[in-house]
Amino acid sequence: MIDIADAAQKLQDAPLLKEEAVLPPPSQPADDIMNAVLDTPPPPPPSSPLPKKSRFSRMNIIVASLLFLLLTIPLAVYFVSQQRQLADTRSKAAYVTSESKLYIANLDKTSLSVIWKEQADSKGCAMAKNTQTKKETKACDDTLSRMHLITLTNLDPYTPHELSAQGGQKISLHPFFGATVISGLFDERKPPSRFVEGTIVTSGGQPLKDVFVVISPLLTDRFYFPIASKTDQQGVYSVDVSLIDAQIPASSDGYLVEVVDRLGKTLTEQKVGSASADQIPTVTVAQ
């Protein structure tokens, strides 16, 4: 017969079961778990390309910007160059330092002068053609020179004329003046002719002969035709200042005198006072 007390004592003294020997760790408090979750940074979002609509919009902006630059830059350059050319034409008296361009001076009712520069010494001829009757008027310069100043006379008054010159090459009227010029354009306001003389001398007081003299009013805000002449052996020239007064009645502030040699080089540009009854102040060229 089993002793119940003895059996109970044996069970009490026996080792624990294996399942009882390996116990799970105590559970982590809920607050600690929540804090760990909050402290963990979120994973970065997966990279994805821009939507097609966004890419196309950005590309359209870039293309439009490039087209805008391609259109505006040439226009800006052209505008600046045209303004500079116009300013130079209005502010310079002679206009004669540019090759292969024909300019007008001494514009009167039945006559005018043409000025141009060749690339090499040559004898030149100037022609005026009446656009209505087709009548041609011609005059020539027998002197070998790069610079030419030729006066055409006996023109039909108040009539458009096409101008050209023939030296080393054929030269037409400068586009700034248009296709033709009208003789006597300012005749209605022209006072009586008033020829005055001037003298060009060197810094040593010697007369400067065979140089071209082109005179303009001291104005830069409007267009005008200058007057021009050439000095003789004594350095003296003669011009009709009424041809300027006809264009600019208020030109009493003085003149801009440009002196150019036979090679087309500008020797000096000087402002002088208004002409007296028969004299323009002497201009001195430093040499």
GULO-379174 format. One record per residue (C-alpha): residue number from 1; residue in one letter; x, z, y. Coordinates in nm, 3 decimals, always signed. Layout:
N
node resi: NUM; resn: A; c1: X; c3: Z; c2: Y
...
This chain:
287
node resi: 1; resn: M; c1: +0.000; c3: +0.000; c2: +0.000
node resi: 2; resn: I; c1: +0.133; c3: -0.111; c2: +0.341
node resi: 3; resn: D; c1: +0.204; c3: +0.160; c2: +0.580
node resi: 4; resn: I; c1: +0.032; c3: +0.063; c2: +0.900
node resi: 5; resn: A; c1: +0.247; c3: +0.280; c2: +1.119
node resi: 6; resn: D; c1: +0.566; c3: +0.137; c2: +0.971
node resi: 7; resn: A; c1: +0.448; c3: -0.222; c2: +1.027
node resi: 8; resn: A; c1: +0.366; c3: -0.153; c2: +1.386
node resi: 9; resn: Q; c1: +0.709; c3: -0.010; c2: +1.444
node resi: 10; resn: K; c1: +0.877; c3: -0.325; c2: +1.297
node resi: 11; resn: L; c1: +0.678; c3: -0.555; c2: +1.524
node resi: 12; resn: Q; c1: +0.783; c3: -0.355; c2: +1.824
node resi: 13; resn: D; c1: +1.150; c3: -0.376; c2: +1.731
node resi: 14; resn: A; c1: +1.151; c3: -0.758; c2: +1.650
node resi: 15; resn: P; c1: +1.316; c3: -1.008; c2: +1.908
node resi: 16; resn: L; c1: +1.095; c3: -1.204; c2: +2.147
node resi: 17; resn: L; c1: +0.973; c3: -1.549; c2: +2.047
node resi: 18; resn: K; c1: +1.169; c3: -1.848; c2: +2.173
node resi: 19; resn: E; c1: +0.875; c3: -1.967; c2: +2.384
node resi: 20; resn: E; c1: +0.865; c3: -1.625; c2: +2.546
node resi: 21; resn: A; c1: +1.244; c3: -1.624; c2: +2.603
node resi: 22; resn: V; c1: +1.241; c3: -1.943; c2: +2.834
node resi: 23; resn: L; c1: +1.007; c3: -1.873; c2: +3.118
node resi: 24; resn: P; c1: +0.932; c3: -2.121; c2: +3.399
node resi: 25; resn: P; c1: +1.063; c3: -2.032; c2: +3.743
node resi: 26; resn: P; c1: +0.823; c3: -1.862; c2: +3.970
node resi: 27; resn: S; c1: +0.607; c3: -2.101; c2: +4.166
node resi: 28; resn: Q; c1: +0.726; c3: -2.200; c2: +4.525
node resi: 29; resn: P; c1: +0.503; c3: -2.074; c2: +4.802
node resi: 30; resn: A; c1: +0.271; c3: -2.336; c2: +4.958
node resi: 31; resn: D; c1: +0.410; c3: -2.277; c2: +5.309
node resi: 32; resn: D; c1: +0.764; c3: -2.367; c2: +5.199
node resi: 33; resn: I; c1: +0.644; c3: -2.692; c2: +5.045
node resi: 34; resn: M; c1: +0.460; c3: -2.794; c2: +5.365
node resi: 35; resn: N; c1: +0.765; c3: -2.722; c2: +5.580
node resi: 36; resn: A; c1: +0.987; c3: -2.936; c2: +5.360
node resi: 37; resn: V; c1: +0.744; c3: -3.224; c2: +5.385
node resi: 38; resn: L; c1: +0.729; c3: -3.202; c2: +5.765
node resi: 39; resn: D; c1: +1.111; c3: -3.189; c2: +5.800
node resi: 40; resn: T; c1: +1.169; c3: -3.503; c2: +5.594
node resi: 41; resn: P; c1: +1.199; c3: -3.818; c2: +5.820
node resi: 42; resn: P; c1: +0.961; c3: -4.099; c2: +5.731
node resi: 43; resn: P; c1: +1.117; c3: -4.399; c2: +5.557
node resi: 44; resn: P; c1: +1.190; c3: -4.701; c2: +5.784
node resi: 45; resn: P; c1: +0.923; c3: -4.969; c2: +5.784
node resi: 46; resn: P; c1: +1.013; c3: -5.281; c2: +5.592
node resi: 47; resn: S; c1: +1.151; c3: -5.559; c2: +5.813
node resi: 48; resn: S; c1: +0.924; c3: -5.855; c2: +5.851
node resi: 49; resn: P; c1: +0.954; c3: -6.182; c2: +6.057
node resi: 50; resn: L; c1: +0.759; c3: -6.225; c2: +6.380
node resi: 51; resn: P; c1: +0.422; c3: -6.382; c2: +6.342
node resi: 52; resn: K; c1: +0.423; c3: -6.758; c2: +6.381
node resi: 53; resn: K; c1: +0.219; c3: -6.743; c2: +6.700
node resi: 54; resn: S; c1: +0.470; c3: -6.507; c2: +6.865
node resi: 55; resn: R; c1: +0.767; c3: -6.726; c2: +6.764
node resi: 56; resn: F; c1: +0.599; c3: -7.039; c2: +6.897
node resi: 57; resn: S; c1: +0.513; c3: -6.871; c2: +7.228
node resi: 58; resn: R; c1: +0.872; c3: -6.764; c2: +7.284
node resi: 59; resn: M; c1: +1.000; c3: -7.111; c2: +7.193
node resi: 60; resn: N; c1: +0.754; c3: -7.271; c2: +7.437
node resi: 61; resn: I; c1: +0.880; c3: -7.046; c2: +7.718
node resi: 62; resn: I; c1: +1.243; c3: -7.140; c2: +7.646
node resi: 63; resn: V; c1: +1.164; c3: -7.513; c2: +7.634
node resi: 64; resn: A; c1: +0.962; c3: -7.494; c2: +7.956
node resi: 65; resn: S; c1: +1.245; c3: -7.310; c2: +8.132
node resi: 66; resn: L; c1: +1.500; c3: -7.571; c2: +8.026
node resi: 67; resn: L; c1: +1.276; c3: -7.856; c2: +8.142
node resi: 68; resn: F; c1: +1.223; c3: -7.681; c2: +8.475
node resi: 69; resn: L; c1: +1.599; c3: -7.650; c2: +8.527
node resi: 70; resn: L; c1: +1.661; c3: -8.011; c2: +8.425
node resi: 71; resn: L; c1: +1.407; c3: -8.129; c2: +8.682
node resi: 72; resn: T; c1: +1.479; c3: -7.896; c2: +8.973
node resi: 73; resn: I; c1: +1.861; c3: -7.897; c2: +8.974
node resi: 74; resn: P; c1: +1.898; c3: -8.276; c2: +9.029
node resi: 75; resn: L; c1: +1.622; c3: -8.268; c2: +9.291
node resi: 76; resn: A; c1: +1.792; c3: -7.982; c2: +9.472
node resi: 77; resn: V; c1: +2.128; c3: -8.159; c2: +9.468
node resi: 78; resn: Y; c1: +1.969; c3: -8.482; c2: +9.595
node resi: 79; resn: F; c1: +1.782; c3: -8.298; c2: +9.871
node resi: 80; resn: V; c1: +2.096; c3: -8.117; c2: +9.990
node resi: 81; resn: S; c1: +2.301; c3: -8.438; c2: +9.988
node resi: 82; resn: Q; c1: +2.033; c3: -8.625; c2: +10.185
node resi: 83; resn: Q; c1: +2.008; c3: -8.348; c2: +10.441
node resi: 84; resn: R; c1: +2.386; c3: -8.338; c2: +10.479
node resi: 85; resn: Q; c1: +2.403; c3: -8.716; c2: +10.521
node resi: 86; resn: L; c1: +2.126; c3: -8.707; c2: +10.780
node resi: 87; resn: A; c1: +2.296; c3: -8.424; c2: +10.971
node resi: 88; resn: D; c1: +2.628; c3: -8.609; c2: +10.969
node resi: 89; resn: T; c1: +2.462; c3: -8.928; c2: +11.092
node resi: 90; resn: R; c1: +2.288; c3: -8.750; c2: +11.377
node resi: 91; resn: S; c1: +2.582; c3: -8.538; c2: +11.487
node resi: 92; resn: K; c1: +2.866; c3: -8.792; c2: +11.467
node resi: 93; resn: A; c1: +2.901; c3: -9.035; c2: +11.753
node resi: 94; resn: A; c1: +3.072; c3: -9.336; c2: +11.602
node resi: 95; resn: Y; c1: +2.957; c3: -9.357; c2: +11.240
node resi: 96; resn: V; c1: +3.253; c3: -9.589; c2: +11.190
node resi: 97; resn: T; c1: +3.470; c3: -9.408; c2: +10.938
node resi: 98; resn: S; c1: +3.267; c3: -9.521; c2: +10.635
node resi: 99; resn: E; c1: +3.370; c3: -9.840; c2: +10.463
node resi: 100; resn: S; c1: +3.129; c3: -10.123; c2: +10.385
node resi: 101; resn: K; c1: +2.860; c3: -10.007; c2: +10.627
node resi: 102; resn: L; c1: +2.737; c3: -10.188; c2: +10.935
node resi: 103; resn: Y; c1: +2.623; c3: -9.989; c2: +11.239
node resi: 104; resn: I; c1: +2.463; c3: -10.076; c2: +11.571
node resi: 105; resn: A; c1: +2.574; c3: -9.995; c2: +11.927
node resi: 106; resn: N; c1: +2.494; c3: -10.118; c2: +12.280
node resi: 107; resn: L; c1: +2.137; c3: -10.211; c2: +12.189
node resi: 108; resn: D; c1: +1.985; c3: -10.409; c2: +12.479
node resi: 109; resn: K; c1: +1.704; c3: -10.660; c2: +12.532
node resi: 110; resn: T; c1: +1.902; c3: -10.971; c2: +12.440
node resi: 111; resn: S; c1: +2.224; c3: -10.832; c2: +12.294
node resi: 112; resn: L; c1: +2.371; c3: -10.570; c2: +12.065
node resi: 113; resn: S; c1: +2.704; c3: -10.478; c2: +11.910
node resi: 114; resn: V; c1: +2.787; c3: -10.419; c2: +11.546
node resi: 115; resn: I; c1: +3.062; c3: -10.191; c2: +11.417
node resi: 116; resn: W; c1: +3.204; c3: -10.187; c2: +11.068
node resi: 117; resn: K; c1: +3.515; c3: -10.103; c2: +10.873
node resi: 118; resn: E; c1: +3.686; c3: -10.319; c2: +10.612
node resi: 119; resn: Q; c1: +3.897; c3: -10.200; c2: +10.323
node resi: 120; resn: A; c1: +4.187; c3: -10.418; c2: +10.442
node resi: 121; resn: D; c1: +4.285; c3: -10.614; c2: +10.752
node resi: 122; resn: S; c1: +4.064; c3: -10.918; c2: +10.802
node resi: 123; resn: K; c1: +3.900; c3: -11.139; c2: +11.061
node resi: 124; resn: G; c1: +3.533; c3: -11.063; c2: +11.083
node resi: 125; resn: C; c1: +3.213; c3: -11.236; c2: +11.189
node resi: 126; resn: A; c1: +2.875; c3: -11.078; c2: +11.267
node resi: 127; resn: M; c1: +2.539; c3: -11.250; c2: +11.228
node resi: 128; resn: A; c1: +2.188; c3: -11.177; c2: +11.356
node resi: 129; resn: K; c1: +1.890; c3: -11.361; c2: +11.210
node resi: 130; resn: N; c1: +1.553; c3: -11.372; c2: +11.387
node resi: 131; resn: T; c1: +1.304; c3: -11.279; c2: +11.117
node resi: 132; resn: Q; c1: +1.026; c3: -11.481; c2: +11.283
node resi: 133; resn: T; c1: +1.197; c3: -11.809; c2: +11.377
node resi: 134; resn: K; c1: +1.489; c3: -11.780; c2: +11.131
node resi: 135; resn: K; c1: +1.727; c3: -11.856; c2: +11.419
node resi: 136; resn: E; c1: +2.080; c3: -11.729; c2: +11.352
node resi: 137; resn: T; c1: +2.328; c3: -11.600; c2: +11.608
node resi: 138; resn: K; c1: +2.692; c3: -11.558; c2: +11.512
node resi: 139; resn: A; c1: +3.009; c3: -11.424; c2: +11.675
node resi: 140; resn: C; c1: +3.358; c3: -11.372; c2: +11.531
node resi: 141; resn: D; c1: +3.662; c3: -11.155; c2: +11.591
node resi: 142; resn: D; c1: +3.988; c3: -11.345; c2: +11.555
node resi: 143; resn: T; c1: +4.202; c3: -11.031; c2: +11.542
node resi: 144; resn: L; c1: +4.322; c3: -10.899; c2: +11.207
node resi: 145; resn: S; c1: +4.193; c3: -10.544; c2: +11.180
node resi: 146; resn: R; c1: +4.015; c3: -10.306; c2: +10.949
node resi: 147; resn: M; c1: +3.784; c3: -10.200; c2: +11.231
node resi: 148; resn: H; c1: +3.559; c3: -10.454; c2: +11.400
node resi: 149; resn: L; c1: +3.338; c3: -10.431; c2: +11.709
node resi: 150; resn: I; c1: +3.154; c3: -10.757; c2: +11.780
node resi: 151; resn: T; c1: +2.882; c3: -10.814; c2: +12.039
node resi: 152; resn: L; c1: +2.602; c3: -11.062; c2: +11.967
node resi: 153; resn: T; c1: +2.438; c3: -11.213; c2: +12.277
node resi: 154; resn: N; c1: +2.152; c3: -11.453; c2: +12.358
node resi: 155; resn: L; c1: +1.917; c3: -11.283; c2: +12.114
node resi: 156; resn: D; c1: +1.542; c3: -11.330; c2: +12.144
node resi: 157; resn: P; c1: +1.403; c3: -11.023; c2: +12.323
node resi: 158; resn: Y; c1: +1.169; c3: -10.775; c2: +12.154
node resi: 159; resn: T; c1: +1.215; c3: -10.941; c2: +11.816
node resi: 160; resn: P; c1: +1.323; c3: -10.802; c2: +11.477
node resi: 161; resn: H; c1: +1.665; c3: -10.922; c2: +11.364
node resi: 162; resn: E; c1: +1.840; c3: -10.893; c2: +11.032
node resi: 163; resn: L; c1: +2.208; c3: -10.808; c2: +11.074
node resi: 164; resn: S; c1: +2.505; c3: -10.876; c2: +10.849
node resi: 165; resn: A; c1: +2.881; c3: -10.914; c2: +10.877
node resi: 166; resn: Q; c1: +3.137; c3: -11.116; c2: +10.689
node resi: 167; resn: G; c1: +3.497; c3: -11.007; c2: +10.662
node resi: 168; resn: G; c1: +3.665; c3: -10.932; c2: +10.334
node resi: 169; resn: Q; c1: +3.312; c3: -10.897; c2: +10.198
node resi: 170; resn: K; c1: +2.955; c3: -10.936; c2: +10.315
node resi: 171; resn: I; c1: +2.811; c3: -10.622; c2: +10.469
node resi: 172; resn: S; c1: +2.444; c3: -10.560; c2: +10.548
node resi: 173; resn: L; c1: +2.285; c3: -10.324; c2: +10.794
node resi: 174; resn: H; c1: +2.315; c3: -9.960; c2: +10.696
node resi: 175; resn: P; c1: +1.996; c3: -9.846; c2: +10.517
node resi: 176; resn: F; c1: +1.954; c3: -9.560; c2: +10.763
node resi: 177; resn: F; c1: +1.844; c3: -9.811; c2: +11.027
node resi: 178; resn: G; c1: +1.602; c3: -9.993; c2: +10.798
node resi: 179; resn: A; c1: +1.601; c3: -10.363; c2: +10.715
node resi: 180; resn: T; c1: +1.595; c3: -10.488; c2: +11.075
node resi: 181; resn: V; c1: +1.651; c3: -10.381; c2: +11.435
node resi: 182; resn: I; c1: +1.436; c3: -10.484; c2: +11.731
node resi: 183; resn: S; c1: +1.616; c3: -10.616; c2: +12.036
node resi: 184; resn: G; c1: +1.510; c3: -10.439; c2: +12.356
node resi: 185; resn: L; c1: +1.362; c3: -10.151; c2: +12.157
node resi: 186; resn: F; c1: +1.401; c3: -9.907; c2: +12.449
node resi: 187; resn: D; c1: +1.370; c3: -10.158; c2: +12.732
node resi: 188; resn: E; c1: +1.051; c3: -10.007; c2: +12.877
node resi: 189; resn: R; c1: +1.237; c3: -9.687; c2: +12.969
node resi: 190; resn: K; c1: +1.569; c3: -9.844; c2: +13.055
node resi: 191; resn: P; c1: +1.699; c3: -9.777; c2: +13.408
node resi: 192; resn: P; c1: +1.912; c3: -10.038; c2: +13.586
node resi: 193; resn: S; c1: +2.241; c3: -10.110; c2: +13.414
node resi: 194; resn: R; c1: +2.518; c3: -9.870; c2: +13.512
node resi: 195; resn: F; c1: +2.863; c3: -9.969; c2: +13.393
node resi: 196; resn: V; c1: +3.124; c3: -9.696; c2: +13.413
node resi: 197; resn: E; c1: +3.487; c3: -9.686; c2: +13.308
node resi: 198; resn: G; c1: +3.688; c3: -9.434; c2: +13.113
node resi: 199; resn: T; c1: +4.050; c3: -9.397; c2: +13.013
node resi: 200; resn: I; c1: +4.213; c3: -9.292; c2: +12.686
node resi: 201; resn: V; c1: +4.567; c3: -9.157; c2: +12.714
node resi: 202; resn: T; c1: +4.817; c3: -8.984; c2: +12.488
node resi: 203; resn: S; c1: +4.932; c3: -8.627; c2: +12.540
node resi: 204; resn: G; c1: +5.235; c3: -8.775; c2: +12.715
node resi: 205; resn: G; c1: +5.013; c3: -8.957; c2: +12.965
node resi: 206; resn: Q; c1: +5.064; c3: -9.304; c2: +12.818
node resi: 207; resn: P; c1: +4.761; c3: -9.537; c2: +12.794
node resi: 208; resn: L; c1: +4.624; c3: -9.583; c2: +12.443
node resi: 209; resn: K; c1: +4.544; c3: -9.952; c2: +12.402
node resi: 210; resn: D; c1: +4.329; c3: -10.141; c2: +12.152
node resi: 211; resn: V; c1: +4.141; c3: -9.837; c2: +12.024
node resi: 212; resn: F; c1: +3.767; c3: -9.816; c2: +11.970
node resi: 213; resn: V; c1: +3.561; c3: -9.578; c2: +12.184
node resi: 214; resn: V; c1: +3.209; c3: -9.477; c2: +12.078
node resi: 215; resn: I; c1: +3.000; c3: -9.255; c2: +12.305
node resi: 216; resn: S; c1: +2.684; c3: -9.060; c2: +12.224
node resi: 217; resn: P; c1: +2.473; c3: -8.798; c2: +12.399
node resi: 218; resn: L; c1: +2.530; c3: -8.431; c2: +12.318
node resi: 219; resn: L; c1: +2.229; c3: -8.411; c2: +12.091
node resi: 220; resn: T; c1: +2.195; c3: -8.337; c2: +11.720
node resi: 221; resn: D; c1: +1.817; c3: -8.314; c2: +11.682
node resi: 222; resn: R; c1: +1.723; c3: -8.680; c2: +11.716
node resi: 223; resn: F; c1: +1.839; c3: -9.030; c2: +11.630
node resi: 224; resn: Y; c1: +2.001; c3: -9.263; c2: +11.883
node resi: 225; resn: F; c1: +2.212; c3: -9.578; c2: +11.911
node resi: 226; resn: P; c1: +2.556; c3: -9.510; c2: +12.064
node resi: 227; resn: I; c1: +2.741; c3: -9.722; c2: +12.316
node resi: 228; resn: A; c1: +3.083; c3: -9.858; c2: +12.224
node resi: 229; resn: S; c1: +3.378; c3: -10.045; c2: +12.367
node resi: 230; resn: K; c1: +3.749; c3: -10.109; c2: +12.318
node resi: 231; resn: T; c1: +4.039; c3: -10.016; c2: +12.546
node resi: 232; resn: D; c1: +4.253; c3: -10.276; c2: +12.717
node resi: 233; resn: Q; c1: +4.629; c3: -10.274; c2: +12.772
node resi: 234; resn: Q; c1: +4.593; c3: -9.995; c2: +13.029
node resi: 235; resn: G; c1: +4.382; c3: -9.777; c2: +12.800
node resi: 236; resn: V; c1: +4.069; c3: -9.846; c2: +13.006
node resi: 237; resn: Y; c1: +3.724; c3: -9.923; c2: +12.863
node resi: 238; resn: S; c1: +3.383; c3: -9.996; c2: +13.016
node resi: 239; resn: V; c1: +3.035; c3: -9.904; c2: +12.890
node resi: 240; resn: D; c1: +2.678; c3: -9.925; c2: +13.016
node resi: 241; resn: V; c1: +2.548; c3: -9.566; c2: +13.013
node resi: 242; resn: S; c1: +2.195; c3: -9.684; c2: +13.096
node resi: 243; resn: L; c1: +2.164; c3: -9.787; c2: +12.729
node resi: 244; resn: I; c1: +2.188; c3: -9.419; c2: +12.637
node resi: 245; resn: D; c1: +1.967; c3: -9.305; c2: +12.924
node resi: 246; resn: A; c1: +1.696; c3: -9.544; c2: +12.799
node resi: 247; resn: Q; c1: +1.686; c3: -9.357; c2: +12.468
node resi: 248; resn: I; c1: +1.751; c3: -9.002; c2: +12.589
node resi: 249; resn: P; c1: +1.639; c3: -8.966; c2: +12.951
node resi: 250; resn: A; c1: +1.752; c3: -8.604; c2: +12.964
node resi: 251; resn: S; c1: +2.107; c3: -8.672; c2: +12.847
node resi: 252; resn: S; c1: +2.271; c3: -8.533; c2: +13.160
node resi: 253; resn: D; c1: +2.457; c3: -8.255; c2: +12.977
node resi: 254; resn: G; c1: +2.745; c3: -8.483; c2: +12.887
node resi: 255; resn: Y; c1: +2.867; c3: -8.703; c2: +12.606
node resi: 256; resn: L; c1: +3.052; c3: -8.691; c2: +12.279
node resi: 257; resn: V; c1: +3.342; c3: -8.937; c2: +12.281
node resi: 258; resn: E; c1: +3.500; c3: -9.051; c2: +11.954
node resi: 259; resn: V; c1: +3.823; c3: -9.249; c2: +11.955
node resi: 260; resn: V; c1: +3.906; c3: -9.454; c2: +11.644
node resi: 261; resn: D; c1: +4.215; c3: -9.664; c2: +11.576
node resi: 262; resn: R; c1: +4.226; c3: -10.013; c2: +11.421
node resi: 263; resn: L; c1: +4.260; c3: -9.863; c2: +11.072
node resi: 264; resn: G; c1: +3.935; c3: -9.673; c2: +11.107
node resi: 265; resn: K; c1: +4.097; c3: -9.332; c2: +11.153
node resi: 266; resn: T; c1: +3.930; c3: -9.095; c2: +11.397
node resi: 267; resn: L; c1: +4.195; c3: -8.987; c2: +11.649
node resi: 268; resn: T; c1: +3.982; c3: -8.738; c2: +11.838
node resi: 269; resn: E; c1: +3.626; c3: -8.627; c2: +11.910
node resi: 270; resn: Q; c1: +3.575; c3: -8.460; c2: +12.247
node resi: 271; resn: K; c1: +3.286; c3: -8.342; c2: +12.458
node resi: 272; resn: V; c1: +3.303; c3: -8.461; c2: +12.818
node resi: 273; resn: G; c1: +3.086; c3: -8.405; c2: +13.121
node resi: 274; resn: S; c1: +2.830; c3: -8.649; c2: +13.249
node resi: 275; resn: A; c1: +2.950; c3: -8.973; c2: +13.396
node resi: 276; resn: S; c1: +2.985; c3: -8.989; c2: +13.770
node resi: 277; resn: A; c1: +2.884; c3: -9.297; c2: +13.966
node resi: 278; resn: D; c1: +3.159; c3: -9.508; c2: +13.809
node resi: 279; resn: Q; c1: +3.376; c3: -9.290; c2: +13.585
node resi: 280; resn: I; c1: +3.375; c3: -9.103; c2: +13.254
node resi: 281; resn: P; c1: +3.625; c3: -8.816; c2: +13.234
node resi: 282; resn: T; c1: +3.959; c3: -8.914; c2: +13.081
node resi: 283; resn: V; c1: +4.008; c3: -8.833; c2: +12.712
node resi: 284; resn: T; c1: +4.351; c3: -8.727; c2: +12.588
node resi: 285; resn: V; c1: +4.459; c3: -8.795; c2: +12.230
node resi: 286; resn: A; c1: +4.724; c3: -8.559; c2: +12.091
node resi: 287; resn: Q; c1: +5.011; c3: -8.750; c2: +11.930
